[in-house]
Amino acid sequence: MGNTNSELDYPFRLLEYINGFRVSKVIFSASELGVFDLLLRSQEALSAQRVAQELGTSMDGMERLLDALVGIEILEVEVTNGTALYSSSDVANLYLAKGSSKSLHDMIIYQSQTIYPLWSHLGDAIRSGKSQYEKTFGPPSGDVFQTIYRSEEEMLKFMGLMNSSWVIDGHDVVTAFNLSSFQTIVDLGGCTGALAREMLEAYPSSSVIVFDLPQVVEAAQKHFCQENKAVKFQSGEPHPSWSTAAAPIRTNVHILYDSWCYLFICLVKCNVMVASRSQTR
């Protein structure tokens, strides 16, 4: 017999990958139901019955969900007088509750309601080589952003995703290169201004402008907190010549979310700023 920890003896890692979607759905469902927000507001541990009553769910279903969250160390549990009482971990309070300054709630909602359904058609996408937006959501579109912005509700969900993304990765992106020598920085397609705010924190002497579509700028100023008034918004339409160069960037950046994509964004934006600066000389 070989090492009992070997994947050949028992496929621990493979089984973790196969069942990974279950973990995602547990977190997605708890976020959509408001479990983390309730536990944060309560300031005390709650029974499954109390959580179910507050959120309007079945007792059995909620108890199973809470136990699953304890199993993946998102929630904590203690038994008092024979009753299990559940409370949030520090990680859940910081990243999963809506009210936190580092909340990933909007990212989770978008992953659950948009990305997850799309990935259920991965096999079809590979067979056909085509986008699965139409099959998943209905309206056809030749432009991915026309599909994403097909309604105000969908646009706000996507903007929430982008806002959440920059909350945890924004600082690393804007400080990957020293941009302090630039007096004016324009964030093309800056959405809610989350990355621009990170940029202004890192480079307070610079002027930071967010350029995006008129409807996006309007929604950003209306629905997303703009506590830093130093970030300026400029609405407009992209120049036709941008579309060819931006198409592969947009496809990759907004479908894949990993550190290389974020570094790629930073590289592209730096190149744009350098090119703009050289043209003014």
N, C-alpha and C positions, 0 to 999 in steps of 0.2 A: 504494500500500500504506500502511496505517495503521501505528501503533505496534505493533511485534512483540510487545510485552507485553500488548496489549489482549486482553481475553477474547473479542472478536469474531474476532481473528486466530487465537488458540489458547486454548481454554477451560481455562487452568491451574487456576483456582479451582474451576470446576465439576467437573473431573476429580478434584481433591483431595477434594471433598465425596462424589462417587460412590464413591470407593475408600476413604473414611475408615473403613469398618467393618473393612477388612483390617488396618489399623494397630491398631485396638482388639483384634481377635482375636489378633494377635501378642503384645501385652502380656498379655492375659488368659491365653493358653496358657502363656506363660513363667512367669507367676505360679503357675498351677495345677500346673505340673510341678516348681516349686521351683528354677528356674534362678537367680534373684536371690539366694536364700538360700544356695545352694551356692557361688556366686562370692564372696559376702561372707565365708563361713566359710573358704574356701580361702586367702585372703590372698595369692593368686598367680594369675596368668593361667593359664587351662586350655585345652587343645585341645578341639575338638568331640567327639573320640573319648572323652576323659576325662569330659566332661560327660554324654555319652550313656551311658557305663558306670555312672556314679554314679546317674543318674536312671532307668535302665532303659528307654531309648528307642532308636530306630534311629539309627545314625550319620548317615545321609543326611538324615533329617528334622530332627535336632538341628542339623546344620550349616546347613541352610537357615534354621532359626529364629534361630540366633545371627547369621547374616549379615543377616537382616531387622532384628534389634535394633540392629546396628551401623549399618545404613542410616538408621534413625530416631534415631540418636545416643543410644540408651539404654545400649548397650554400646560398649566400645572394643576394637580388635584390633591386634595387632602380629604380624608374620611373623618367626619365628626358625628358621633352618635349614630353610626351606621349609614350616614348620608354622605355621598360624594359631593364635594364642593369644588367648583372649578374657578380658576383665575388665570389671567393672561401672564405670559412670560414677559420679560423686559423687551425681548425682540418683537413680540406681537404688539406691545404698546407703542413701540417706536416706529415700526414699519407697516403694520397691518391695520391700525385704527385710522379712520379718516382724519381726525383732528390733529394728528402728529405733523410736525414740520418736515419729517422725512417719510411721510406716508407713501406707500406703494399701492394704495387702494385702487386708484384709477388705472394703474398698469394691470393690476390683477383682473379688474372688470373687463378691460379690453382683451386681455389674453383669454378670458373665459368665454366672452360673448362673440368675439371676432376671430382671433387667431386659432383657438381650439377647434371651432367648427371647420375652418379652412383646412387644418391639418388632418381632419378625418377624411379628406379627399386627396391625400397625398398620392395614393396609388393611381388615381385618375389623372392627376397632374403629370405624373411621370409617364403614363401611357400616352397621353395626348400632347404633352409638351405645352399645355395652355393653362392660363390662370383659372382658378376655380371660384373666383368671386361670383360670376354669374350663376353657376350651379348652386352655390351656397346661399347667396343672398338675393338673387333674382335679376336686378337691373344690369344689363350688359354695358360695358364701357371700354373704350380703347385706352383710357388713361386711368392708372391706378388711383390717382388722387381724386378724379371725378367720382369714382366709386366710393372711396373713403369719405368724401364730403357730400354724399348723395342726399343727406338730410342734416338739419342742424343737430339733431340728437347724435347721429353718427360722427359728425365733425367734432362735437364736444368730447365724445368718448376718445377719439384719436388724440385730440389736444391734451386730454388728461393723461393719456399714455405717455406722450412726449414730455409733459411736465414732470411726471413721476420719474422718468428715465434720467433726466438731468439732475434730479435731487440727489441721486447717489453717485452719478458718474461725472457730473458737470465740472467739478473742481479739478479732477484729474485730467480731463480733456483740455481745459483752458490753460492749465499750467504745464502741459506736455512740452510746450515751447514757450520761450520768454517773449511775450508780445508787448512788453512795456514800452517799446519804442514807437508803437503806433498810437497816434493821437485820436484817430477815429477808427472804430471797428464796426463793420456792418455784418450782422448775422442774417444771411440770406435764408429765407424760409424759417425764421426764428420762432414761429408758432406762438407759444404763450409768453416768451421772453425769459423762460427759466434759465437757459444757457447764457443769455445776455446778462442776467443778474449775477450769475457765477463769474462771468468775465469782469463785470464791474467791481465785484468784491476783490478779485485778484489784481485788477489794474484800475484803481480808483481815479487815477489822473486821466484815463482815456474816456472818450465819449463813445457810448455804445448805442447803436441803432438797430432795431429789429425791422426787417423788411419782409412783408408777407402779403398774401391776397387780402383784399378789402374785408371780406367776410370773416377771415381769420383774425385780422387785427381787431375788428369790432368785437368779436367773441372773446378774445384775449383780455381786452380792457374791461369787458362787462362781467365775465365769469371767473377770471383767475386773478388772484391777489397780486396787485402791483404796488407792494409797499415801498419799493424803491423807484421813486418818480424820476430818478436820473436816467433810467432806461427809456429811450425814445422809440416810438413806433411810427413806421412809415408804410402806408399801404400802396399797392400798385400791382400791375400785372408783369409777370416775367417776360423779358425780351425773347422773341422767337428763337434767337440763336442759342439761348441757354438750353433749350429742350433736348437737343441731341447729346450735348455733353453731360447733362444732368440725369438723363434717363437711367443709365446703368447705376449711377450713384444712388438715385432715389430707390430703385428696386432693391438694391442690396442693403442699404442703410435702414430702410423701414420694414424689411422683412426679417433680417438677421440682427440679433442684438447680442453682440459680444464685444470684447475689448478691442479686437482688431477693427471692427466697424467704427467704433468711436474714435480710434486713432486715425482711421481713414478720413472721417469727417473733419477732424482737426487739421490734417494735412491739406485737404482740399480747401478749407477756409483760410488757412495760412497762405496758400498759393494765390487765392483770390485777392487777399489783402496785399500781398507783396506785389502782385501784378498791378493792382489799383494804385499803389503808392508810386511805383516806377513810372506809370503813365502821367502822373501829375508833375513829375520833375522836368 
